[in-house]
């Protein structure tokens, strides 16, 4: 321990032990505990206590006052556990029965402070730190702590109950470690006494029939199997498995989520993960017993397992697909013929759950769509993947929600009424529809579908009930031509065979893509679409457009999407005029992405310029909502980069003198009251300068001088940082590429700019004054950016030789004096004339490397030092008097 910290400890311990002192800062106490934990990881706890007896006195004082602060008591319990984690220090504290007084039945359990959850939590955390060596096991039994841990399993505080569950697992592991597993049998005598009491508690809880107790016992087992992978866990499961599996035999499975978590935790453990383990049978039984909503998370967890029998994965996949299968059944059902896969869409439990209410239907569909979306992104997602059928089911769900579906059956009519205008399902379905774009494209879909479609000859005959040879899908499978099947529609028992569609109305690949754009356009047009649904529709549309272009191996929009684009821009016009600002903002973001990807393509340009979208976008620069103005600035910047922005004047305003777009953006930068639009303007200017936009070529120096003048006094630090990024780009372009000593010398088209001329240019555009002012900015990111910029400038214009500085020049003295004043916070003092020689002198005089190193260090290196912490805590007590305050 640092000697200075050791010197400060007695005074601090005296303050903490005195209940009259107003030391109540939880943050300080947490940092103090972290420091002691760090010290004991590298030093002897026993030696620490012997050299600092004030710490032992602090722990002793914790229980001598009935009115002891709950915060100090919790702190003392945790601190004692940290010290007792080392066995020799544990023995030292045991000699004076200090640990028994802190953690035993006669300790804090009888104090009023025990009613405070933080004290109970501190007691648990102290024991968690302590229970790491064999001596601790017997101590826990002798002091009655195990019974207290049992009672805390059902604590009213969820945090305390969770911590108690973790502690119970730790104690169980501590008591069994080192024992030979074959000695652990079903009788109590085979188990160590402490472990025997814990296992008995779990057995009693599982038999109790009370849901809270069963849930807590299952959580303890889940944590045990997830954390402990020793062979004794198998013996534990053999003893408790009959009680756990009995829960599945009840009419309503209690604590279904806890059961699912338990089984998945076991499946991930190497102890139970073998292919011949009985656990897989239990998981299959559980999937069958749980309700549709409860089975979904378990099915997803099973499909994420790397080691799992294929039959169980197929069963789990069926569970996730059943809600969408019911949607297809409701859409296609006609009297006497469902045409759906046996065992999936015909599940009466799932159908009843979907038709029970809007909430249950929405919960099931959203869960299914979200879980399938997670699976699609996994490298080991189920194969074959039912792309076309999932597309059809998702689009049908969206039609039910929008009311555009025309149900033939009564079930379809009920489902249409339940899902009408259900925003929650619309958002989930649009999200999943966007995900399905990865794997469907007009140019690749034929091969994609074929790769995901099994040949009928590979389908066992016992799953087929017939296939009409005239079915349009038959020519896709030459092998099927030679097969003889009974007449009728080909049906199959499971969703593992995805090539053969169950519905005569399932579209082909290209027709599916066309229908996707149709349903997206329907949602974008609908006045009933909420702002959040519209945003999801815009996102899904962009994903499908990008996917189609990528599938064709071109940056152009896919030819099949051209009619969609022609219909899209009139819809965009309406959305840009929507009274809801969220809708206008989403439309502008969508337009920006479209222009970024396809702004240079003739077909896209033609469709965009044929609409009023550019003019409406420019009008939104004056929108009353700051977010919309910022999005409009970004969109206009992208449109202008592609030459698609509205012209300054037109025939509707002959002779009218209008601002150019750069002037209009500069006006926003100067006068807009919100930071978002100003930040967007700076980003646009930076991008324009990098890309060499024509608008930046006209009188560039005068324009940049105006920008730097405005941005240097902006109150938003992010605007100033972006202004320095603009300055960096301008500096790099002014300096030109750095000299390369290995490059072949070629005749230059233009002679390189001299350092003096570079500095004169930077002075004319006011970049130098902006950078020097930002160097002493109160916001560290601004000062860091400025320091990096000036280091670059010095390296290129004021190296060891070259342009000479004017260190003794009166002008340099004036500038240095102004900089010192700025550093002191007097930003009003003028900087003086920045001639090249003066700039070089200043750059050489400033310790930019030292400043850069200082700025790179966070304040933590001072504030989080132990000595500083102890000093702050003592100073706070002296400054507080009788009033509480938080010095952090």
Secondary structure, 3 states (H helix, E strand, C coil): CCHHHHHHHHHHHHHHHCCCCCCCCHHHHHHHHHHHHHHHHHCCHHHHHHHCHHHHHHHHHCCCCCCCCHHHHHHHHHHHHHHHCCHHHHHHHHHCCHHHHHHCCCCHHHCHHHHCHHHHHHHHHHHHHHCCCHHHHHHHHHCCHHHHHHHHCCCCCHHHHHHHHHHHHHHHHHHHCCCCHHHCCCCHHHCCHHHHHHHHHHHHHHHCCCHHHHHHHHHHHHHHHHHCCCCHHHHHHHHHHHHHHHHHHCCCCCCHHHHHHHHHHHHHCCCCCCCCCCHHHHHHHHHHHCCHHHHHHHHHHHHHCCCCCHHHHHHHHHHHHHHHHHHHHHHHCECCECCCCCCCCCCHHHHHHHHHCHHHHHHHHHHHHHHHHHHHCCCCCCCCCCHHHHHHHHHHHHHHHHCCCCCCCHHHHHHHHHHCCCHHHHHHHHHHHHHCCCCCCCCCHHHHHHHCCCCHHHCCHHHCCCCCCCCCCHHHCHHHHCCCCCCCCCCCCCCCCCCCCCCCCCCCHHHHHHHHHHHHHHHHHCCCCCHHHHHHHHHHHHHHHHHHHHHCCCCCCCHHHHHHHHHHHHHHHHHHCCCCHHHHHHHHHHHHHHHHHHCCCHHHHHHHHCCCHHHHHHHHHHCCCHHHHHHHHHHHHHHHHCCCCCCCCCHHHCCCCCCCHHHHHHHHHHHCCCHHHHHHHHHHHHHHHHHCCHHHCCCHHHHHHHHHHHHCCCCCHHHHHHHHHHHHHHHHHHHCCCCCCCCCCCCCCCCCCCHHHHHHHHHHCCHHHHHHHHHCCCCHHHHHHHHHHHHHHHHHHCCCCCCCCCCCCHHHHHHHHHHHHHHCCCCCCCCCCCCHHHHHHHHHHCCHHHHHHHHHCCCHHHHCCHHHHHHHHHHHHHHHCCCCCCCC
